[in-house]
């Protein structure tokens, strides 16, 4: 089992801050927050553009990308979140 935490805990801070502190705390992975207006570490409309940097952060800090959190039940947003997991 892998222990992870959601990047929403670092809302208002750059995504790299979440990676750095979760790695320092000994977590195995991170769940990326895509919550509009709260913690936009992953903007679903731009996931293709953001993915290379996110993958590099995961590699640099030794954290697995475990999940994406997006609270919307909108079918289009859910599809974007699903596509971003690939």
Chimera marker file (.cmm) of the C-alpha trace (Angstrom):
<marker_set name="trace">
<marker id="1" x="0.000" y="0.000" z="0.000" r="1" g="1" b="0" radius="0.5"/>
<marker id="2" x="1.196" y="3.505" z="-0.822" r="1" g="1" b="0" radius="0.5"/>
<marker id="3" x="0.607" y="6.455" z="1.467" r="1" g="1" b="0" radius="0.5"/>
<marker id="4" x="-0.304" y="9.662" z="-0.314" r="1" g="1" b="0" radius="0.5"/>
<marker id="5" x="-1.810" y="13.062" z="0.358" r="1" g="1" b="0" radius="0.5"/>
<marker id="6" x="-3.818" y="15.514" z="-1.703" r="1" g="1" b="0" radius="0.5"/>
<marker id="7" x="-2.117" y="18.639" z="-2.980" r="1" g="1" b="0" radius="0.5"/>
<marker id="8" x="-5.164" y="20.641" z="-1.800" r="1" g="1" b="0" radius="0.5"/>
<marker id="9" x="-3.349" y="20.804" z="1.548" r="1" g="1" b="0" radius="0.5"/>
<marker id="10" x="-1.003" y="23.224" z="-0.208" r="1" g="1" b="0" radius="0.5"/>
<marker id="11" x="-3.656" y="25.386" z="-1.883" r="1" g="1" b="0" radius="0.5"/>
<marker id="12" x="-2.258" y="28.860" z="-2.455" r="1" g="1" b="0" radius="0.5"/>
<marker id="13" x="1.266" y="27.499" z="-2.879" r="1" g="1" b="0" radius="0.5"/>
<marker id="14" x="2.981" y="26.309" z="-6.056" r="1" g="1" b="0" radius="0.5"/>
<marker id="15" x="2.641" y="22.619" z="-6.845" r="1" g="1" b="0" radius="0.5"/>
<marker id="16" x="6.357" y="22.109" z="-6.284" r="1" g="1" b="0" radius="0.5"/>
<marker id="17" x="5.841" y="23.080" z="-2.633" r="1" g="1" b="0" radius="0.5"/>
<marker id="18" x="3.380" y="20.220" z="-2.235" r="1" g="1" b="0" radius="0.5"/>
<marker id="19" x="5.826" y="17.764" z="-3.827" r="1" g="1" b="0" radius="0.5"/>
<marker id="20" x="8.725" y="18.980" z="-1.702" r="1" g="1" b="0" radius="0.5"/>
<marker id="21" x="6.944" y="18.805" z="1.649" r="1" g="1" b="0" radius="0.5"/>
<marker id="22" x="5.165" y="15.516" z="0.966" r="1" g="1" b="0" radius="0.5"/>
<marker id="23" x="8.479" y="13.934" z="-0.021" r="1" g="1" b="0" radius="0.5"/>
<marker id="24" x="10.170" y="15.364" z="3.098" r="1" g="1" b="0" radius="0.5"/>
<marker id="25" x="7.348" y="13.944" z="5.242" r="1" g="1" b="0" radius="0.5"/>
<marker id="26" x="7.926" y="10.464" z="3.809" r="1" g="1" b="0" radius="0.5"/>
<marker id="27" x="4.801" y="10.068" z="1.670" r="1" g="1" b="0" radius="0.5"/>
<marker id="28" x="4.918" y="7.674" z="-1.268" r="1" g="1" b="0" radius="0.5"/>
<marker id="29" x="2.722" y="9.669" z="-3.623" r="1" g="1" b="0" radius="0.5"/>
<marker id="30" x="0.492" y="12.611" z="-4.325" r="1" g="1" b="0" radius="0.5"/>
<marker id="31" x="-3.107" y="13.104" z="-5.410" r="1" g="1" b="0" radius="0.5"/>
<marker id="32" x="-3.310" y="16.171" z="-7.646" r="1" g="1" b="0" radius="0.5"/>
<marker id="33" x="-5.988" y="18.711" z="-6.831" r="1" g="1" b="0" radius="0.5"/>
<marker id="34" x="-8.031" y="20.118" z="-9.714" r="1" g="1" b="0" radius="0.5"/>
<marker id="35" x="-10.513" y="22.134" z="-7.664" r="1" g="1" b="0" radius="0.5"/>
<marker id="36" x="-11.428" y="25.394" z="-9.387" r="1" g="1" b="0" radius="0.5"/>
<marker id="37" x="-10.945" y="28.417" z="-7.150" r="1" g="1" b="0" radius="0.5"/>
<marker id="38" x="-9.475" y="26.404" z="-4.291" r="1" g="1" b="0" radius="0.5"/>
<marker id="39" x="-6.415" y="24.492" z="-5.362" r="1" g="1" b="0" radius="0.5"/>
<marker id="40" x="-5.665" y="24.581" z="-9.041" r="1" g="1" b="0" radius="0.5"/>
<marker id="41" x="-2.498" y="22.526" z="-9.128" r="1" g="1" b="0" radius="0.5"/>
<marker id="42" x="-3.932" y="20.760" z="-12.146" r="1" g="1" b="0" radius="0.5"/>
<marker id="43" x="-6.073" y="22.860" z="-14.488" r="1" g="1" b="0" radius="0.5"/>
<marker id="44" x="-7.972" y="20.224" z="-16.427" r="1" g="1" b="0" radius="0.5"/>
<marker id="45" x="-8.329" y="22.347" z="-19.547" r="1" g="1" b="0" radius="0.5"/>
<marker id="46" x="-4.507" y="22.560" z="-19.698" r="1" g="1" b="0" radius="0.5"/>
<marker id="47" x="-3.509" y="19.076" z="-18.535" r="1" g="1" b="0" radius="0.5"/>
<marker id="48" x="-1.583" y="18.248" z="-21.705" r="1" g="1" b="0" radius="0.5"/>
<marker id="49" x="0.524" y="21.384" z="-21.282" r="1" g="1" b="0" radius="0.5"/>
<marker id="50" x="1.077" y="20.797" z="-17.540" r="1" g="1" b="0" radius="0.5"/>
<marker id="51" x="1.698" y="17.030" z="-17.639" r="1" g="1" b="0" radius="0.5"/>
<marker id="52" x="5.431" y="17.114" z="-18.529" r="1" g="1" b="0" radius="0.5"/>
<marker id="53" x="6.248" y="19.444" z="-15.622" r="1" g="1" b="0" radius="0.5"/>
<marker id="54" x="4.131" y="17.391" z="-13.217" r="1" g="1" b="0" radius="0.5"/>
<marker id="55" x="5.837" y="14.176" z="-14.310" r="1" g="1" b="0" radius="0.5"/>
<marker id="56" x="9.224" y="15.837" z="-13.817" r="1" g="1" b="0" radius="0.5"/>
<marker id="57" x="8.261" y="16.937" z="-10.295" r="1" g="1" b="0" radius="0.5"/>
<marker id="58" x="7.145" y="13.385" z="-9.488" r="1" g="1" b="0" radius="0.5"/>
<marker id="59" x="10.460" y="12.016" z="-10.723" r="1" g="1" b="0" radius="0.5"/>
<marker id="60" x="12.552" y="14.675" z="-8.974" r="1" g="1" b="0" radius="0.5"/>
<marker id="61" x="10.861" y="14.161" z="-5.619" r="1" g="1" b="0" radius="0.5"/>
<marker id="62" x="10.361" y="10.392" z="-5.917" r="1" g="1" b="0" radius="0.5"/>
<marker id="63" x="6.581" y="10.540" z="-5.535" r="1" g="1" b="0" radius="0.5"/>
<marker id="64" x="4.047" y="8.445" z="-7.401" r="1" g="1" b="0" radius="0.5"/>
<marker id="65" x="1.138" y="10.208" z="-9.087" r="1" g="1" b="0" radius="0.5"/>
<marker id="66" x="-1.728" y="8.413" z="-7.367" r="1" g="1" b="0" radius="0.5"/>
<marker id="67" x="-4.936" y="10.192" z="-8.397" r="1" g="1" b="0" radius="0.5"/>
<marker id="68" x="-6.638" y="13.378" z="-9.523" r="1" g="1" b="0" radius="0.5"/>
<marker id="69" x="-9.264" y="15.038" z="-7.316" r="1" g="1" b="0" radius="0.5"/>
<marker id="70" x="-11.933" y="17.018" z="-9.130" r="1" g="1" b="0" radius="0.5"/>
<marker id="71" x="-15.287" y="17.420" z="-7.386" r="1" g="1" b="0" radius="0.5"/>
<marker id="72" x="-17.484" y="18.257" z="-10.383" r="1" g="1" b="0" radius="0.5"/>
<marker id="73" x="-20.122" y="15.834" z="-11.604" r="1" g="1" b="0" radius="0.5"/>
<marker id="74" x="-20.116" y="17.533" z="-14.980" r="1" g="1" b="0" radius="0.5"/>
<marker id="75" x="-19.531" y="14.846" z="-17.615" r="1" g="1" b="0" radius="0.5"/>
<marker id="76" x="-17.080" y="16.975" z="-19.621" r="1" g="1" b="0" radius="0.5"/>
<marker id="77" x="-14.937" y="17.746" z="-16.557" r="1" g="1" b="0" radius="0.5"/>
<marker id="78" x="-14.979" y="14.088" z="-15.537" r="1" g="1" b="0" radius="0.5"/>
<marker id="79" x="-13.762" y="13.114" z="-19.021" r="1" g="1" b="0" radius="0.5"/>
<marker id="80" x="-10.950" y="15.682" z="-18.845" r="1" g="1" b="0" radius="0.5"/>
<marker id="81" x="-9.868" y="14.323" z="-15.463" r="1" g="1" b="0" radius="0.5"/>
<marker id="82" x="-9.949" y="10.768" z="-16.805" r="1" g="1" b="0" radius="0.5"/>
<marker id="83" x="-7.920" y="11.758" z="-19.869" r="1" g="1" b="0" radius="0.5"/>
<marker id="84" x="-5.355" y="13.471" z="-17.632" r="1" g="1" b="0" radius="0.5"/>
<marker id="85" x="-4.690" y="10.195" z="-15.846" r="1" g="1" b="0" radius="0.5"/>
<marker id="86" x="-3.288" y="8.595" z="-18.976" r="1" g="1" b="0" radius="0.5"/>
<link id1="1" id2="2" r="1" g="1" b="0" radius="0.2"/>
<link id1="2" id2="3" r="1" g="1" b="0" radius="0.2"/>
<link id1="3" id2="4" r="1" g="1" b="0" radius="0.2"/>
<link id1="4" id2="5" r="1" g="1" b="0" radius="0.2"/>
<link id1="5" id2="6" r="1" g="1" b="0" radius="0.2"/>
<link id1="6" id2="7" r="1" g="1" b="0" radius="0.2"/>
<link id1="7" id2="8" r="1" g="1" b="0" radius="0.2"/>
<link id1="8" id2="9" r="1" g="1" b="0" radius="0.2"/>
<link id1="9" id2="10" r="1" g="1" b="0" radius="0.2"/>
<link id1="10" id2="11" r="1" g="1" b="0" radius="0.2"/>
<link id1="11" id2="12" r="1" g="1" b="0" radius="0.2"/>
<link id1="12" id2="13" r="1" g="1" b="0" radius="0.2"/>
<link id1="13" id2="14" r="1" g="1" b="0" radius="0.2"/>
<link id1="14" id2="15" r="1" g="1" b="0" radius="0.2"/>
<link id1="15" id2="16" r="1" g="1" b="0" radius="0.2"/>
<link id1="16" id2="17" r="1" g="1" b="0" radius="0.2"/>
<link id1="17" id2="18" r="1" g="1" b="0" radius="0.2"/>
<link id1="18" id2="19" r="1" g="1" b="0" radius="0.2"/>
<link id1="19" id2="20" r="1" g="1" b="0" radius="0.2"/>
<link id1="20" id2="21" r="1" g="1" b="0" radius="0.2"/>
<link id1="21" id2="22" r="1" g="1" b="0" radius="0.2"/>
<link id1="22" id2="23" r="1" g="1" b="0" radius="0.2"/>
<link id1="23" id2="24" r="1" g="1" b="0" radius="0.2"/>
<link id1="24" id2="25" r="1" g="1" b="0" radius="0.2"/>
<link id1="25" id2="26" r="1" g="1" b="0" radius="0.2"/>
<link id1="26" id2="27" r="1" g="1" b="0" radius="0.2"/>
<link id1="27" id2="28" r="1" g="1" b="0" radius="0.2"/>
<link id1="28" id2="29" r="1" g="1" b="0" radius="0.2"/>
<link id1="29" id2="30" r="1" g="1" b="0" radius="0.2"/>
<link id1="30" id2="31" r="1" g="1" b="0" radius="0.2"/>
<link id1="31" id2="32" r="1" g="1" b="0" radius="0.2"/>
<link id1="32" id2="33" r="1" g="1" b="0" radius="0.2"/>
<link id1="33" id2="34" r="1" g="1" b="0" radius="0.2"/>
<link id1="34" id2="35" r="1" g="1" b="0" radius="0.2"/>
<link id1="35" id2="36" r="1" g="1" b="0" radius="0.2"/>
<link id1="36" id2="37" r="1" g="1" b="0" radius="0.2"/>
<link id1="37" id2="38" r="1" g="1" b="0" radius="0.2"/>
<link id1="38" id2="39" r="1" g="1" b="0" radius="0.2"/>
<link id1="39" id2="40" r="1" g="1" b="0" radius="0.2"/>
<link id1="40" id2="41" r="1" g="1" b="0" radius="0.2"/>
<link id1="41" id2="42" r="1" g="1" b="0" radius="0.2"/>
<link id1="42" id2="43" r="1" g="1" b="0" radius="0.2"/>
<link id1="43" id2="44" r="1" g="1" b="0" radius="0.2"/>
<link id1="44" id2="45" r="1" g="1" b="0" radius="0.2"/>
<link id1="45" id2="46" r="1" g="1" b="0" radius="0.2"/>
<link id1="46" id2="47" r="1" g="1" b="0" radius="0.2"/>
<link id1="47" id2="48" r="1" g="1" b="0" radius="0.2"/>
<link id1="48" id2="49" r="1" g="1" b="0" radius="0.2"/>
<link id1="49" id2="50" r="1" g="1" b="0" radius="0.2"/>
<link id1="50" id2="51" r="1" g="1" b="0" radius="0.2"/>
<link id1="51" id2="52" r="1" g="1" b="0" radius="0.2"/>
<link id1="52" id2="53" r="1" g="1" b="0" radius="0.2"/>
<link id1="53" id2="54" r="1" g="1" b="0" radius="0.2"/>
<link id1="54" id2="55" r="1" g="1" b="0" radius="0.2"/>
<link id1="55" id2="56" r="1" g="1" b="0" radius="0.2"/>
<link id1="56" id2="57" r="1" g="1" b="0" radius="0.2"/>
<link id1="57" id2="58" r="1" g="1" b="0" radius="0.2"/>
<link id1="58" id2="59" r="1" g="1" b="0" radius="0.2"/>
<link id1="59" id2="60" r="1" g="1" b="0" radius="0.2"/>
<link id1="60" id2="61" r="1" g="1" b="0" radius="0.2"/>
<link id1="61" id2="62" r="1" g="1" b="0" radius="0.2"/>
<link id1="62" id2="63" r="1" g="1" b="0" radius="0.2"/>
<link id1="63" id2="64" r="1" g="1" b="0" radius="0.2"/>
<link id1="64" id2="65" r="1" g="1" b="0" radius="0.2"/>
<link id1="65" id2="66" r="1" g="1" b="0" radius="0.2"/>
<link id1="66" id2="67" r="1" g="1" b="0" radius="0.2"/>
<link id1="67" id2="68" r="1" g="1" b="0" radius="0.2"/>
<link id1="68" id2="69" r="1" g="1" b="0" radius="0.2"/>
<link id1="69" id2="70" r="1" g="1" b="0" radius="0.2"/>
<link id1="70" id2="71" r="1" g="1" b="0" radius="0.2"/>
<link id1="71" id2="72" r="1" g="1" b="0" radius="0.2"/>
<link id1="72" id2="73" r="1" g="1" b="0" radius="0.2"/>
<link id1="73" id2="74" r="1" g="1" b="0" radius="0.2"/>
<link id1="74" id2="75" r="1" g="1" b="0" radius="0.2"/>
<link id1="75" id2="76" r="1" g="1" b="0" radius="0.2"/>
<link id1="76" id2="77" r="1" g="1" b="0" radius="0.2"/>
<link id1="77" id2="78" r="1" g="1" b="0" radius="0.2"/>
<link id1="78" id2="79" r="1" g="1" b="0" radius="0.2"/>
<link id1="79" id2="80" r="1" g="1" b="0" radius="0.2"/>
<link id1="80" id2="81" r="1" g="1" b="0" radius="0.2"/>
<link id1="81" id2="82" r="1" g="1" b="0" radius="0.2"/>
<link id1="82" id2="83" r="1" g="1" b="0" radius="0.2"/>
<link id1="83" id2="84" r="1" g="1" b="0" radius="0.2"/>
<link id1="84" id2="85" r="1" g="1" b="0" radius="0.2"/>
<link id1="85" id2="86" r="1" g="1" b="0" radius="0.2"/>
</marker_set>
